[in-house]
Amino acid sequence: MLELLQDAKARRAFARLVADDRVHIAEHNGRIIAHAPVGLAGMIEARGLDVVTLPHAKAAVIRLVVDLVPEGQMPRLQDKNAAFITMFGVHLPLLHASPEAARRLIPVALGTISSS
């Protein structure tokens, strides 16, 4: 996740941490909203260092769900018929990607979602 934040900064794109490995989600007005559990806002584990606190957003609308899979299990092409997930009755785009591929694909996928 730290790499995604750094990549966005390098592209001069807006990105903010909401939560690390624990996040609360809920439906609100047809959108899925994510926010950090009380006491964990802005905190993220910097592997090999410690837990650090970063600038963060109180909440964010979820526009894309990424299912992280091992490199060998990542599909070469996404199945457009299975490219959605339903959460709380809201349909969201679903991307299956390895962690490394996700860094490259998330900006592209979000750009595609924004323009459609």
Secondary structure, DSSP 8 states (H G I E B T S, - for coil): -HHHHHHHHHTT----B--SS--EEEEETTEEEEE--TT-TTEEEETTTEEEE--B-SEEEE--EEEE--GGGS-SS--GGG-EEEETTEEEEEEEE-HHHHHHHHHHHHHHHHH-
